[in-house]
Structure formats: structure tokens, C-alpha cells
Amino acid sequence: MHIIHAIKRFVKATIPPLFFLLLTAYFVKNTFDGDHGLKSYHIQQEQMIRAQQSQQDAISEQAAWERRVKGLKENALDADLLDERTRVMLSYSNQEEIVIPYKKNEHLY
């Protein structure tokens, strides 16, 4: 009779603390490894940094294209600059012009 009573007392004394210890361990593990844990937070922060960098790249590219498009408007074109650029791209020159060849990597612009 004393053995059964001792076993019941042992079970009552160990099961509740063991249950709460396991419950605490579960929450601690999920704090680090869970869907909303510290590792996920770190990954989300890295993704946010990459997304912000991509956004900045897209804004810069958009601004560059806007400058190019504004330069194509009729009142924004400089006739001399357009003529010069056309001659360079088409490798065209007049007989009176002096042509100075540049090496492949030594362009003026």
C-alpha cells in the first residue's frame, strides 16, 4: 500500500513540472525556429533589403529612361549634336572633314 501511495505521489510531483518544462521548451524552440521566429525575422529583413535595393535600381533606371525620352522631344534636340552623333554612328564624313580615329576603348563619350 505504501508503494502505490509513493508512486502516486511521485507521479503527481513530476508530471506537472515535466509538462510545463516541455511546454516552455516548445515555445523557446518556436521563438528561434518557428514561422514567426528570429530566423524568419532575419530572413525577412534580408529580403526587405534586397527588395529596397531593387526598388532603388528600378527608380534609377526609370529616371534614366525619362531623361532619354525628354531628350527625344523636338524642341530638346540640338541639330549640331544630332548631326555629330549620326555621323559617328554611321561612320559618315564629308571630304573636307578631318577624321581622327580612336582606339576601340577610347571613345569621346
C-alpha positions as CSV (number, residue, x, y, z in Angstrom):
1,M,0.0,0.0,0.0
2,H,2.8,2.4,0.8
3,I,4.4,1.6,-2.6
4,I,1.2,2.6,-4.5
5,H,0.9,5.7,-2.5
6,A,4.6,6.6,-3.1
7,I,4.1,6.0,-6.9
8,K,1.0,8.3,-6.9
9,R,2.9,11.0,-5.0
10,F,5.9,10.7,-7.4
11,V,3.6,10.9,-10.5
12,K,1.8,13.9,-9.1
13,A,5.1,15.6,-8.2
14,T,6.8,15.0,-11.6
15,I,4.2,15.1,-14.3
16,P,3.0,18.8,-13.9
17,P,6.6,20.2,-13.8
18,L,7.6,18.0,-16.7
19,F,4.6,19.1,-18.7
20,F,5.3,22.8,-18.1
21,L,9.0,22.3,-18.8
22,L,8.2,20.6,-22.2
23,L,5.7,23.4,-22.9
24,T,8.4,26.0,-22.2
25,A,10.9,24.2,-24.4
26,Y,8.3,24.1,-27.2
27,F,7.8,27.9,-27.0
28,V,11.6,28.6,-26.8
29,K,12.2,26.4,-29.9
30,N,9.5,28.2,-31.8
31,T,10.9,31.5,-30.7
32,F,14.0,30.7,-32.8
33,D,12.9,28.3,-35.5
34,G,9.1,28.9,-35.9
35,D,7.4,30.6,-38.8
36,H,7.5,33.9,-36.9
37,G,10.7,33.2,-35.0
38,L,14.0,35.0,-35.0
39,K,15.4,33.1,-38.0
40,S,12.4,34.0,-40.1
41,Y,12.7,37.6,-39.0
42,H,16.3,37.7,-40.1
43,I,15.4,36.2,-43.5
44,Q,12.6,38.7,-43.9
45,Q,14.9,41.6,-43.1
46,E,17.4,40.4,-45.8
47,Q,14.5,40.0,-48.3
48,M,13.4,43.6,-47.5
49,I,16.9,45.0,-48.0
50,R,17.1,43.2,-51.4
51,A,13.6,44.5,-52.4
52,Q,14.5,48.1,-51.4
53,Q,17.7,47.8,-53.5
54,S,15.7,46.5,-56.4
55,Q,13.3,49.4,-56.0
56,Q,16.1,51.9,-56.0
57,D,17.6,50.3,-59.1
58,A,14.2,50.5,-60.8
59,I,13.8,54.1,-59.8
60,S,17.3,54.9,-61.2
61,E,16.6,53.1,-64.4
62,Q,13.2,54.8,-64.8
63,A,14.9,58.3,-64.3
64,A,17.5,57.4,-66.9
65,W,14.8,56.5,-69.4
66,E,12.8,59.6,-68.6
67,R,15.9,61.7,-69.4
68,R,16.4,59.9,-72.7
69,V,12.8,60.3,-73.7
70,K,12.8,64.0,-72.8
71,G,15.9,64.4,-75.0
72,L,14.0,63.0,-77.9
73,K,11.4,65.8,-78.0
74,E,11.6,68.1,-80.9
75,N,12.5,71.2,-79.0
76,A,15.1,69.4,-77.0
77,L,17.2,68.2,-79.9
78,D,20.3,70.1,-80.8
79,A,20.9,69.9,-84.5
80,D,24.7,70.0,-84.3
81,L,24.8,67.3,-81.6
82,L,22.4,65.2,-83.6
83,D,24.4,65.6,-86.8
84,E,27.6,64.7,-84.9
85,R,26.1,61.7,-83.3
86,T,24.6,60.5,-86.6
87,R,28.0,60.8,-88.3
88,V,29.7,58.8,-85.5
89,M,27.1,56.0,-85.5
90,L,27.1,55.7,-89.3
91,S,30.8,56.3,-89.8
92,Y,30.0,59.0,-92.3
93,S,32.1,62.1,-93.0
94,N,32.5,64.8,-95.7
95,Q,35.6,65.1,-97.8
96,E,36.5,68.4,-96.2
97,E,36.4,67.0,-92.6
98,I,39.4,65.7,-90.8
99,V,38.9,62.3,-89.2
100,I,40.9,61.3,-86.2
101,P,40.5,57.6,-85.5
102,Y,40.3,56.4,-81.9
103,K,41.1,53.1,-80.5
104,K,38.2,50.8,-79.6
105,N,38.2,51.7,-75.9
106,E,39.0,55.4,-76.2
107,H,35.6,56.9,-77.2
108,L,34.9,60.6,-76.5
109,Y,31.6,59.7,-74.9
